[in-house]
Amino acid sequence: MAADLSQIVKAYDVRGVVPDQWDEGLAELFGAAFVQVTDADAIVVGHDMRPSSPGLSRAFARGAAARGADVTLIGLCSTDQLYFASGRLGLPGAMFTASHNPAQYNGIKMCRAGAAPVGQDSGLADIRDLVAAWSADGGPEPAARPGTVTERDTLTDYAAHLLSLVDLSAMRPLKVVVDAGNGMGGHTVPIVFGALPITLVPMYFELDGTFPNHEANPLDPANVVDLQARVVAEGADLGLAFDGDADRCFVVDERGEGVSPSAITALVASRELAKHPGGTVIHNLITSWSVPEVVREQGGKPVRTRVGHSFIKEEMARHGAVFGGEHSAHYYFRDFWNADTGMLAALHVLAALGSQDRPLSQLVARYDRYSASGEINSQVEDQAGRAAAVREAFAAREGVTTDHLDGLTVAAGDWWFNLRASNTEPLLRLNVEARDEALMTKIRDEVLALVRA
């Protein structure tokens, strides 16, 4: 009987509970299908620190090699380190991680050569269908010549590439607290930051996929409380928090206050536009109004797109954009094969802060212009019905516009909100922004009353 993959093959990746929803047997089939769909004769594979990751990644490698592809295993790595290897080696890649999900989960983030995305519309659905078919009829035919499996360390080259992209020569000494959340930041940060004038205060650098201290998801404020307290206690210049696979980076200022990813997007966009005048910057529709405003002020061209890394990467390539940012703290760089790397964004923040004398809170103040709700989730069975009720309630108002680029976006002169359905759960996700806190609160509460009616 064919495996039911509907619960584990998501919009952008594979993700599910091990071994309940998938195991090494299915990982082997995914490796074979990945090679067939990408038509690859060689691939690169890496994995995070989860207990199931080494076995799953080696099973994937076996499946790929059995179909004739030579496999380079880079072992423990961050997701952006895997993208680096894919870009530098010119090979399709697979990263075994479930990012910030709990320990029992694992997954696969896949890309084509040069870190180009693999999502539902760019190969993932084809891979899913092949795996389902093969699981029903005993698997694929092996290639006449099986591929090889070799190991290679890319960490030093990854660090050198990142450091080559940011001018850190004028940086003053900084004290930086880093919370790796027992994830892959504990592996990459010491190497990348090692030669910089930084006093590093490490938190939870031990690689432990059971996450004994807190979830490796800095998007949840509960998971950055320890970092915020430590920054203040240490008198540090800033704090950085990485998620489990260290492709996202969250920033805390010297007061222990979180800096919004939109402000970081605007700051980095300014720096990239200084290097590439007139360049294009991609931002998703949930980033702050401040992002396109800053991009235009710096002479750049902002382009608004849907939420999700495969969409951002496609738009980056289509427009030749120099940079892209999301509200979730994913940051994309043309100089990094259009892929996302929280580490490179962190280096930009360090360079910007270290090249002048003001504290971080003052440095980012010009980029933090509006009041935002953050993402608010509501459990709703009839997502379409509730969203329609919200649209009907607001669309008739004077001066209000609506669009459906991604969910429902409603905007007026001094506020906007976006309401999106989750792809995987019975949730509606709300983001609101307004000129001031009182107006944001008013709009937020109006929408939530309709959503939760």
C-alpha positions in Angstrom: 0.0 0.0 0.0 1.3 3.5 -0.9 2.5 5.6 2.0 0.2 8.5 3.0 2.4 11.5 2.5 -0.3 14.2 2.8 0.6 14.9 6.4 4.4 15.3 5.9 4.9 16.9 2.5 4.3 20.6 3.1 4.3 23.6 0.8 8.1 24.0 1.0 9.5 20.9 2.6 9.0 17.5 4.2 8.2 17.5 7.9 6.7 15.1 10.3 7.1 12.9 13.5 9.8 10.2 13.4 9.1 7.3 13.2 5.3 7.6 13.4 4.9 9.5 10.2 8.1 8.7 8.3 11.3 6.8 8.8 14.6 5.8 7.2 12.8 3.6 4.7 10.9 6.6 3.4 14.0 8.8 3.6 15.7 6.4 1.2 12.8 6.7 -1.3 13.0 10.4 -1.0 16.7 10.3 -1.9 15.9 8.3 -5.0 13.0 10.5 -6.0 15.0 13.7 -5.5 17.7 12.5 -7.9 15.2 11.5 -10.5 13.2 14.8 -10.3 16.3 17.0 -10.3 18.0 14.8 -12.9 21.2 15.1 -10.8 24.3 13.0 -11.2 25.7 14.4 -7.9 24.1 16.0 -4.8 25.1 17.3 -1.4 23.4 16.3 1.9 23.7 17.8 5.4 21.9 17.4 8.7 21.2 19.1 12.1 21.7 17.9 15.6 18.4 16.0 16.1 18.8 12.4 17.3 17.2 11.0 14.1 19.1 13.3 11.6 22.2 11.2 11.0 20.3 8.1 10.2 17.8 9.8 8.0 20.4 11.7 6.0 22.4 8.6 5.4 19.3 6.7 4.3 18.6 9.5 1.8 22.2 9.3 0.6 21.8 5.5 0.0 18.6 6.1 -2.0 20.3 8.8 -4.1 23.4 6.7 -4.7 21.4 3.6 -5.6 19.9 5.8 -8.4 23.4 6.6 -9.7 24.1 9.9 -8.0 27.4 10.7 -6.3 26.6 12.0 -2.8 28.7 14.5 -0.8 27.9 14.3 2.9 28.8 17.5 4.8 27.5 16.2 8.1 26.4 18.6 10.9 25.6 22.0 9.4 23.1 24.9 9.5 20.6 25.1 6.7 22.3 28.1 5.3 25.6 26.2 5.3 23.8 23.5 3.2 22.7 26.3 0.8 26.3 27.5 0.7 27.5 24.0 -0.2 24.8 23.8 -2.9 25.9 27.2 -4.3 29.6 26.7 -4.1 29.6 23.1 -5.4 26.9 23.7 -8.0 24.9 20.7 -6.7 21.3 20.0 -5.7 21.1 19.7 -1.9 19.1 18.2 0.9 19.1 19.4 4.5 17.7 17.2 7.3 16.1 19.4 9.9 12.7 20.3 11.3 13.9 23.8 12.1 12.2 24.9 15.3 9.8 22.0 15.7 10.0 19.8 18.8 12.5 16.9 19.1 10.3 14.1 17.7 10.0 15.9 14.4 12.3 15.9 11.5 12.2 17.0 7.9 14.0 17.7 4.6 14.6 21.1 3.0 15.6 20.5 -0.6 17.1 22.7 -3.3 18.3 22.5 -6.8 21.9 23.4 -7.8 22.8 26.9 -6.7 20.4 26.7 -3.8 17.3 27.3 -6.1 14.1 26.4 -4.2 12.2 23.1 -4.4 8.6 23.7 -3.4 5.2 22.2 -4.4 5.2 23.9 -7.8 9.0 23.4 -8.4 9.5 19.7 -7.9 8.3 18.7 -4.4 4.9 17.5 -5.6 6.6 15.3 -8.2 9.0 13.9 -5.5 6.0 13.2 -3.3 4.2 11.3 -6.1 7.2 9.2 -6.9 7.8 8.2 -3.2 4.1 7.3 -2.9 4.2 5.1 -6.0 7.5 3.4 -5.0 6.3 2.7 -1.5 3.4 0.8 -3.0 5.3 -1.3 -5.5 8.6 -2.1 -3.8 10.8 0.8 -4.8 12.7 2.1 -7.9 15.0 0.1 -10.1 18.6 0.6 -9.1 20.9 2.3 -11.5 23.4 0.3 -13.6 26.2 2.1 -11.9 25.5 3.2 -8.3 26.9 6.5 -7.1 29.6 7.0 -4.4 29.1 8.5 -1.0 31.9 10.7 0.3 32.3 13.2 3.2 33.5 16.8 3.1 33.8 19.6 5.7 32.4 22.9 4.5 32.2 24.9 7.7 35.5 26.9 7.3 34.7 27.8 3.7 31.1 28.8 4.6 32.5 31.2 7.3 35.1 32.7 5.0 32.4 33.3 2.3 30.1 35.1 4.7 32.9 37.2 6.1 33.9 38.2 2.6 30.5 39.8 2.0 30.5 42.3 4.8 33.1 45.0 5.6 33.9 44.5 9.3 37.3 46.3 9.2 36.0 49.4 11.0 34.1 47.5 13.7 34.7 48.5 17.3 34.8 45.9 20.0 31.4 44.6 21.0 30.0 42.3 23.6 27.5 40.0 22.1 25.2 37.4 23.8 24.2 34.6 21.5 21.4 32.1 22.3 21.8 29.1 20.0 18.9 27.2 21.6 20.9 24.0 21.6 20.7 24.2 17.8 23.2 24.6 14.9 24.1 28.1 15.9 26.3 26.5 18.5 28.2 24.9 15.7 28.5 27.8 13.3 28.8 31.0 15.5 32.2 30.2 17.1 33.8 29.7 13.6 32.1 32.7 11.9 32.6 35.1 14.9 36.0 33.8 15.9 38.2 36.4 14.2 36.0 39.4 15.0 36.6 41.9 17.9 33.7 40.4 19.8 33.4 39.3 23.4 31.1 36.3 22.9 28.7 35.3 25.7 27.4 31.9 24.6 24.0 30.5 25.7 22.9 26.9 25.1 25.6 26.2 22.5 25.6 22.4 23.3 24.2 20.6 20.3 21.1 18.8 21.7 18.1 18.0 19.5 16.0 17.4 22.5 16.1 21.1 23.3 16.5 20.9 27.1 16.4 24.7 27.7 13.6 26.0 25.5 12.2 25.5 22.0 14.5 26.7 19.3 11.9 29.1 18.0 12.8 32.7 18.7 9.5 33.9 17.0 7.8 32.9 20.2 8.6 35.6 22.8 8.8 33.0 25.6 11.9 31.6 24.0 13.9 34.8 24.1 13.3 35.7 27.7 16.6 34.1 28.8 18.5 36.0 26.2 16.9 39.3 27.0 17.7 39.0 30.7 21.3 37.9 29.9 21.9 40.9 27.6 20.9 43.3 30.4 22.9 41.4 33.1 26.0 41.3 31.0 25.7 44.9 29.9 26.1 43.6 26.4 25.8 45.6 23.2 23.2 43.3 21.7 21.9 39.7 21.7 21.3 37.3 18.9 19.0 34.3 18.9 19.1 31.5 16.2 16.4 28.9 15.5 17.2 25.2 15.5 18.7 25.0 12.0 20.2 28.5 12.4 18.8 30.0 9.2 16.8 32.6 11.1 18.3 35.2 13.4 16.5 37.4 15.9 18.0 40.5 17.4 17.8 42.0 20.9 19.0 45.5 21.7 21.2 46.7 24.6 18.1 47.2 26.8 16.9 43.6 26.3 14.2 44.8 23.9 13.5 42.8 20.7 14.2 44.5 17.4 11.5 43.7 14.9 12.6 41.7 11.8 11.1 44.5 9.7 13.5 47.0 11.2 16.4 44.6 10.5 15.1 44.1 7.0 15.1 47.9 6.5 18.6 48.3 8.0 20.2 45.6 5.9 18.3 46.8 2.8 19.9 50.3 3.3 23.4 48.7 3.5 22.9 46.5 0.4 21.5 49.5 -1.5 24.5 51.5 -0.6 26.6 48.8 -2.3 24.1 48.4 -5.2 22.5 51.8 -5.9 19.0 51.5 -7.5 18.7 47.8 -6.6 15.5 45.9 -6.0 14.5 44.7 -2.5 11.9 41.9 -2.0 9.7 42.0 1.1 6.7 39.9 1.9 3.3 41.5 2.5 3.5 41.2 6.3 6.7 43.3 6.7 6.2 46.8 8.0 5.3 49.7 5.8 8.7 51.1 6.9 10.5 48.6 4.7 9.3 49.8 1.3 9.5 53.4 2.6 13.2 53.0 3.5 14.0 51.2 0.2 12.5 54.1 -1.8 14.3 56.7 0.4 17.6 54.9 -0.4 16.8 55.0 -4.1 15.9 51.3 -4.4 12.8 49.5 -5.8 10.6 47.6 -3.3 8.7 44.5 -4.6 6.0 43.0 -2.4 5.3 39.3 -2.5 3.7 36.4 -0.8 4.9 34.8 2.5 7.3 31.8 2.1 10.9 31.2 1.2 10.2 29.6 -2.2 8.2 32.6 -3.3 10.8 35.0 -2.1 13.6 33.1 -3.8 11.7 33.0 -7.1 11.1 36.8 -6.9 14.7 37.4 -6.0 15.8 35.6 -9.1 13.1 37.1 -11.3 14.0 40.7 -10.4 17.7 40.3 -9.8 17.1 41.6 -6.3 20.0 42.4 -4.1 18.2 41.5 -0.8 14.9 40.2 0.5 13.4 40.1 4.0 10.4 38.5 5.8 8.6 39.2 9.1 9.7 35.8 10.3 13.4 36.8 10.3 14.4 35.1 7.1 16.8 37.2 5.2 17.8 36.6 1.5 20.9 37.8 -0.3 21.8 37.9 -4.0 25.4 37.3 -3.0 24.3 34.1 -1.2 22.6 32.5 -4.3 19.3 34.3 -3.3 19.1 32.0 -0.3 18.3 32.9 3.3 21.0 33.2 5.9 20.4 34.6 9.3 24.2 34.6 9.9 24.9 37.1 7.1 22.1 39.4 8.4 23.7 39.2 11.9 27.0 40.2 10.4 25.4 43.2 8.8 23.9 44.2 12.2 27.3 43.9 13.8 29.0 45.9 11.1 26.4 48.7 11.3 26.5 48.9 15.1 30.3 48.5 15.3 31.0 51.2 12.8 29.5 54.0 14.9 29.1 54.8 18.6 25.3 54.9 19.2 23.6 52.0 20.9 21.5 49.6 18.8 18.2 50.9 20.1 19.1 54.3 18.6 20.5 52.9 15.4 17.3 51.0 14.5 14.9 53.7 15.7 14.6 55.3 12.3 13.5 51.9 10.9 10.8 51.2 13.5 8.1 53.7 12.5 4.8 52.0 13.2 3.0 50.0 15.8 2.6 46.3 15.0 0.5 43.5 16.6 2.9 40.6 15.7 1.3 37.4 14.4 -1.8 36.4 16.3 -3.2 32.9 15.7 -6.9 32.0 16.1 -8.2 28.4 16.0 -11.0 28.5 13.4 -12.7 25.6 11.7 -14.4 27.6 8.9 -11.4 29.7 7.8 -12.9 30.8 4.5 -16.2 31.8 6.1 -14.5 33.9 8.8 -12.2 35.6 6.4 -15.2 36.4 4.1 -17.0 37.9 7.1 -14.0 40.1 7.8 -13.7 41.2 4.2 -17.4 42.1 4.1 -17.2 44.1 7.3 -14.2 46.2 6.1 -14.6 46.4 2.3 -17.5 48.9 2.4 -15.6 51.4 4.4 -14.5 54.6 2.6 -10.8 54.7 1.7 -10.3 51.0 2.3 -8.6 48.7 -0.3 -8.4 44.9 -0.3 -6.2 42.4 -2.1 -5.8 38.6 -2.1 -2.1 38.2 -3.0 -1.8 36.0 0.1 -4.9 35.6 2.2 -6.8 38.8 2.7 -5.0 42.2 3.1 -7.1 45.2 4.0 -5.5 48.7 4.0 -6.4 52.3 4.7 -4.4 55.5 5.0 -3.0 54.9 8.4 -3.4 51.1 9.1 -3.4 47.7 7.4 -4.0 44.1 8.3 -3.4 40.7 6.7 -5.5 37.6 7.6 -4.1 34.3 6.3 -5.1 30.7 6.7 -2.5 28.2 7.9 -1.5 25.5 5.4 -1.4 22.8 8.0 -3.6 23.7 10.9 -7.2 25.1 11.5 -5.7 28.5 12.2 -6.2 32.0 10.9 -3.1 34.2 11.3 -3.6 38.0 11.8 -1.0 40.7 11.5 -2.0 44.4 12.1 0.0 47.6 11.7 -1.0 51.2 12.3 0.4 54.7 12.8 0.1 54.4 16.6 -0.6 51.8 19.3 -4.1 52.9 20.0 -5.2 52.6 16.4 -3.4 49.3 16.0 -5.2 47.9 19.1 -8.6 49.1 17.8 -8.2 47.5 14.4 -6.8 44.3 15.9 -9.7 43.9 18.3 -12.3 44.6 15.6 -10.8 41.9 13.4 -10.4 39.4 16.2 -14.0 39.8 17.2 -15.1 38.8 13.7 -12.6 36.0 13.4 -13.5 34.5 16.8 -17.3 35.1 16.6 
